[in-house]
Amino acid sequence: MSEEIKELEKLVNKLKFIASQKGGELHDLVEDRLLTDFKDLIPYAETTYAACLAWSKKNKELQLAKKQ
């Protein structure tokens, strides 16, 4: 396995962890504080979406690198 692929795997795993954390924060907002902190719903959702998008893009790059 090339060094580039190893580095991409580390980054993909890190981005997946971040996306999971952001998803957890969004979940906590909805489960625990939705009716009091609903104004925060859009910023939390946008941050979660951005984290998932970053993971998705880098994961696609990794999958392509593995095929080559």
N, CA, C and O atoms as a DFTB+ gen file, in Angstrom:
272 C
 N C O
     1  1       0.857      -1.181       0.000
     2  2       0.000       0.000       0.000
     3  2       0.897       1.235       0.000
     4  3       1.852       1.325       0.771
     5  1       0.579       2.170      -0.864
     6  2       1.428       3.354      -0.977
     7  2       1.252       4.289       0.221
     8  3       0.254       4.244       0.942
     9  1       2.241       5.116       0.394
    10  2       2.209       6.097       1.494
    11  2       1.039       7.069       1.318
    12  3       0.412       7.479       2.295
    13  1       0.753       7.430       0.072
    14  2      -0.367       8.345      -0.210
    15  2      -1.691       7.740       0.258
    16  3      -2.513       8.427       0.865
    17  1      -1.890       6.470      -0.024
    18  2      -3.136       5.815       0.387
    19  2      -3.226       5.733       1.904
    20  3      -4.299       5.938       2.470
    21  1      -2.122       5.439       2.562
    22  2      -2.125       5.390       4.023
    23  2      -2.508       6.741       4.619
    24  3      -3.284       6.814       5.571
    25  1      -1.958       7.802       4.052
    26  2      -2.276       9.150       4.542
    27  2      -3.745       9.492       4.268
    28  3      -4.418      10.092       5.107
    29  1      -4.225       9.109       3.101
    30  2      -5.641       9.346       2.787
    31  2      -6.544       8.579       3.752
    32  3      -7.563       9.105       4.200
    33  1      -6.177       7.349       4.069
    34  2      -6.977       6.563       5.010
    35  2      -7.028       7.224       6.379
    36  3      -8.083       7.276       7.010
    37  1      -5.895       7.728       6.834
    38  2      -5.873       8.429       8.124
    39  2      -6.793       9.647       8.089
    40  3      -7.555       9.888       9.026
    41  1      -6.715      10.408       7.003
    42  2      -7.535      11.606       6.878
    43  2      -9.015      11.247       6.790
    44  3      -9.846      11.899       7.423
    45  1      -9.352      10.224       6.017
    46  2     -10.747       9.789       5.901
    47  2     -11.275       9.367       7.270
    48  3     -12.398       9.714       7.634
    49  1     -10.483       8.628       8.022
    50  2     -10.910       8.208       9.363
    51  2     -11.097       9.405      10.289
    52  3     -12.046       9.444      11.073
    53  1     -10.211      10.363      10.202
    54  2     -10.332      11.564      11.027
    55  2     -11.589      12.346      10.656
    56  3     -12.321      12.805      11.533
    57  1     -11.839      12.496       9.354
    58  2     -13.025      13.221       8.903
    59  2     -14.308      12.478       9.274
    60  3     -15.322      13.103       9.582
    61  1     -14.266      11.156       9.243
    62  2     -15.428      10.362       9.652
    63  2     -15.714      10.576      11.132
    64  3     -16.870      10.711      11.533
    65  1     -14.662      10.607      11.940
    66  2     -14.817      10.850      13.374
    67  2     -15.426      12.226      13.622
    68  3     -16.334      12.370      14.441
    69  1     -14.927      13.234      12.916
    70  2     -15.458      14.595      13.067
    71  2     -16.925      14.645      12.661
    72  3     -17.743      15.249      13.355
    73  1     -17.263      14.011      11.537
    74  2     -18.658      13.995      11.076
    75  2     -19.554      13.314      12.108
    76  3     -20.669      13.768      12.365
    77  1     -19.066      12.232      12.692
    78  2     -19.839      11.534      13.727
    79  2     -20.038      12.414      14.956
    80  3     -21.115      12.427      15.552
    81  1     -18.996      13.145      15.327
    82  2     -19.121      14.063      16.469
    83  2     -20.172      15.132      16.187
    84  3     -21.019      15.418      17.033
    85  1     -20.112      15.716      15.000
    86  2     -21.071      16.769      14.636
    87  2     -22.481      16.201      14.592
    88  3     -23.431      16.854      15.026
    89  1     -22.621      14.991      14.072
    90  2     -23.927      14.338      14.061
    91  2     -24.444      14.096      15.466
    92  3     -25.637      14.245      15.734
    93  1     -23.544      13.724      16.357
    94  2     -23.921      13.526      17.754
    95  2     -24.375      14.813      18.416
    96  3     -25.329      14.818      19.194
    97  1     -23.691      15.899      18.107
    98  2     -24.085      17.198      18.662
    99  2     -25.468      17.595      18.155
   100  3     -26.288      18.106      18.917
   101  1     -25.725      17.362      16.880
   102  2     -27.040      17.657      16.309
   103  2     -28.105      16.783      16.966
   104  3     -29.187      17.258      17.309
   105  1     -27.790      15.520      17.136
   106  2     -28.711      14.591      17.798
   107  2     -29.032      15.056      19.214
   108  3     -30.192      15.064      19.625
   109  1     -28.000      15.443      19.952
   110  2     -28.216      15.917      21.325
   111  2     -29.113      17.144      21.351
   112  3     -29.980      17.266      22.216
   113  1     -28.907      18.045      20.414
   114  2     -29.756      19.240      20.338
   115  2     -31.209      18.823      20.134
   116  3     -32.099      19.294      20.843
   117  1     -31.445      17.953      19.181
   118  2     -32.818      17.527      18.880
   119  2     -33.419      16.761      20.051
   120  3     -34.573      16.991      20.411
   121  1     -32.663      15.867      20.642
   122  2     -33.180      15.038      21.731
   123  2     -33.398      15.815      23.029
   124  3     -34.386      15.595      23.728
   125  1     -32.482      16.717      23.347
   126  2     -32.482      17.304      24.690
   127  2     -32.973      18.747      24.765
   128  3     -33.541      19.156      25.778
   129  1     -32.758      19.523      23.695
   130  2     -32.987      20.965      23.835
   131  2     -33.738      21.587      22.663
   132  3     -33.714      22.806      22.497
   133  1     -34.392      20.785      21.861
   134  2     -34.983      21.299      20.633
   135  2     -35.930      22.473      20.883
   136  3     -35.842      23.493      20.199
   137  1     -36.810      22.341      21.832
   138  2     -37.813      23.381      22.036
   139  2     -37.259      24.651      22.664
   140  3     -37.871      25.713      22.556
   141  1     -36.113      24.554      23.317
   142  2     -35.519      25.758      23.896
   143  2     -34.428      26.344      23.008
   144  3     -34.211      27.556      23.013
   145  1     -33.742      25.499      22.249
   146  2     -32.602      25.950      21.440
   147  2     -32.813      25.720      19.943
   148  3     -31.851      25.552      19.194
   149  1     -34.073      25.713      19.516
   150  2     -34.360      25.432      18.105
   151  2     -33.685      26.417      17.161
   152  3     -33.451      26.094      15.997
   153  1     -33.369      27.614      17.648
   154  2     -32.689      28.600      16.805
   155  2     -31.295      28.121      16.394
   156  3     -30.731      28.605      15.412
   157  1     -30.747      27.174      17.145
   158  2     -29.428      26.625      16.831
   159  2     -29.490      25.456      15.850
   160  3     -28.450      24.948      15.430
   161  1     -30.679      25.032      15.485
   162  2     -30.827      23.858      14.631
   163  2     -30.140      24.027      13.280
   164  3     -29.425      23.125      12.843
   165  1     -30.337      25.140      12.620
   166  2     -29.745      25.347      11.294
   167  2     -28.214      25.394      11.367
   168  3     -27.564      24.718      10.570
   169  1     -27.610      26.158      12.281
   170  2     -26.146      26.124      12.353
   171  2     -25.583      24.725      12.650
   172  3     -24.569      24.336      12.072
   173  1     -26.222      23.982      13.530
   174  2     -25.766      22.628      13.820
   175  2     -25.905      21.746      12.588
   176  3     -25.003      20.969      12.275
   177  1     -27.018      21.859      11.895
   178  2     -27.243      21.053      10.694
   179  2     -26.238      21.413       9.601
   180  3     -25.711      20.525       8.931
   181  1     -25.971      22.689       9.416
   182  2     -25.005      23.113       8.399
   183  2     -23.602      22.602       8.714
   184  3     -22.881      22.164       7.817
   185  1     -23.221      22.658       9.970
   186  2     -21.904      22.173      10.381
   187  2     -21.801      20.661      10.179
   188  3     -20.775      20.154       9.726
   189  1     -22.866      19.954      10.519
   190  2     -22.893      18.507      10.328
   191  2     -22.822      18.162       8.851
   192  3     -22.078      17.266       8.453
   193  1     -23.594      18.870       8.039
   194  2     -23.588      18.643       6.590
   195  2     -22.191      18.884       6.014
   196  3     -21.706      18.083       5.215
   197  1     -21.551      19.965       6.410
   198  2     -20.214      20.291       5.906
   199  2     -19.209      19.205       6.293
   200  3     -18.354      18.836       5.488
   201  1     -19.307      18.699       7.509
   202  2     -18.398      17.647       7.959
   203  2     -18.624      16.358       7.166
   204  3     -17.666      15.681       6.794
   205  1     -19.874      16.024       6.912
   206  2     -20.177      14.818       6.133
   207  2     -19.729      14.976       4.683
   208  3     -19.230      14.027       4.077
   209  1     -19.903      16.151       4.136
   210  2     -19.482      16.415       2.765
   211  2     -17.960      16.304       2.634
   212  3     -17.459      15.731       1.666
   213  1     -17.233      16.850       3.602
   214  2     -15.770      16.762       3.589
   215  2     -15.332      15.301       3.636
   216  3     -14.427      14.896       2.906
   217  1     -15.982      14.503       4.504
   218  2     -15.659      13.081       4.576
   219  2     -15.965      12.389       3.245
   220  3     -15.148      11.617       2.741
   221  1     -17.129      12.663       2.684
   222  2     -17.551      12.014       1.448
   223  2     -16.581      12.290       0.298
   224  3     -16.205      11.376      -0.436
   225  1     -16.189      13.522       0.150
   226  2     -15.259      13.888      -0.924
   227  2     -13.915      13.188      -0.753
   228  3     -13.367      12.646      -1.712
   229  1     -13.397      13.201       0.448
   230  2     -12.091      12.591       0.686
   231  2     -12.187      11.066       0.590
   232  3     -11.236      10.420       0.148
   233  1     -13.305      10.488       0.991
   234  2     -13.485       9.049       0.875
   235  2     -13.539       8.628      -0.595
   236  3     -12.981       7.593      -0.961
   237  1     -14.196       9.410      -1.429
   238  2     -14.217       9.117      -2.868
   239  2     -12.805       9.175      -3.446
   240  3     -12.433       8.343      -4.273
   241  1     -12.033      10.145      -3.013
   242  2     -10.638      10.262      -3.456
   243  2      -9.841       9.013      -3.047
   244  3      -9.046       8.487      -3.826
   245  1     -10.067       8.561      -1.834
   246  2      -9.391       7.357      -1.342
   247  2      -9.787       6.140      -2.170
   248  3      -8.924       5.355      -2.562
   249  1     -11.075       5.973      -2.442
   250  2     -11.532       4.822      -3.215
   251  2     -10.934       4.817      -4.620
   252  3     -10.566       3.766      -5.145
   253  1     -10.842       5.996      -5.220
   254  2     -10.222       6.090      -6.543
   255  2      -8.742       5.742      -6.489
   256  3      -8.227       5.060      -7.374
   257  1      -8.065       6.209      -5.456
   258  2      -6.632       5.932      -5.309
   259  2      -6.396       4.433      -5.126
   260  3      -5.400       3.900      -5.615
   261  1      -7.295       3.757      -4.435
   262  2      -7.139       2.322      -4.209
   263  2      -7.338       1.523      -5.499
   264  3      -6.768       0.443      -5.655
   265  1      -8.139       2.048      -6.414
   266  2      -8.400       1.346      -7.675
   267  2      -7.219       1.448      -8.645
   268  3      -7.078       0.622      -9.547
   269  1      -6.390       2.447      -8.456
   270  2      -5.283       2.671      -9.392
   271  2      -4.060       1.887      -9.056
   272  3      -3.054       1.980      -9.759
